[in-house]
Amino acid sequence: MLANPWWLLGLLVVAGLIGLYVYIQRKRTSRAMKFANLEILKTVTPKRTDRFRHVPFALLAVGLILLTVALAGPQADRKVPRNRATVMLVMDVSRSMNATDVAPSRIKAAQAAAKKFATELTEGINLGLISFAGTPTTLVSPTPDHNATKDAVDKLQLDDKTATGEGIFAALDQIRTLNSLLGGDKGAPPAHIVLLSDGKQTVPESQDAPRGAFSAARKAKERGVPVSTISFGTQSGAVEIEGERIPVPVDDASLKKISQLAAPGGRFFTASSLEELNAVYSSLQEQIGYETTRGENSHPWVLAGTILALLGAVGALVLNQRLP
């Protein structure tokens, strides 16, 4: 796509120059053949120079074509850092996160991956952290200082119950608070919630309850906030509580539905190891940290055109002792 395609009319000028060059060359050849002794002409004309004498003009012509295209303003898609986005990392710290089906444990692996995510997230993005078990706790309000989130991740403490909906509602509250400080929702930066959990919501019992996870996801849709969910762990996970071994399988279905009920743009991921979780966070970093925009892309055309034009000029002076 071109921003100013009418500049391509300049190609007609280049075509005219090529036509003029061909005409002059034929005229010169015709004149030489008319008045010169052919036998003498063959002996005094350097064959190698004659073979390459049109190369300089060809380079110059191609260079002019490229420069003309550059003037037309070629456009290209490129990834641009989304420096004004807001990301809320919402992490499950229920007792089930102590399961060791993921080495060394779900919570330890989740902490390592979250810190890596915070380290690699595009600079300038406002990153916040909320933990939830039976109730949510805002550990870091959205801030471009990602070190604050990394420090807070190390201090996560496990607790009873799993109130997934409360974690999402708390994240939405933080996003709204930041937006109000930035002038309201209309001029607010895009926001995204990343929810990591390993089990099913336990409070309230119904996920469709007013403070349930599905209701929270619908509220996120109302506010235009996508929710990406990560189901972390395996179906064979278990924890010991007061000497009793309790199965804590992951709940893929509900986490997938949360991402579907929220605003478009969120995705559902599964991860059963630290390596897989890191891969998920890398994918989210690409999705959240950058946006694709179409912009001016004339620099490569200008560079190539200028180089060819200069080579053509130098070649003309070297081969023909004059400019083409």
Beta strands, then each sheet from edge to edge (+ up, - down):
strand 1: 75-81
strand 2: 86-92
strand 3: 126-132
strand 4: 136-143
strand 5: 191-197
strand 6: 227-232
strand 7: 238-241
strand 8: 244-247
strand 9: 268-271
strand 10: 290-296
sheet 1: 1+ 10-
sheet 2: 4+ 3- 2- 5- 6- 9-
sheet 3: 7+ 8-
end
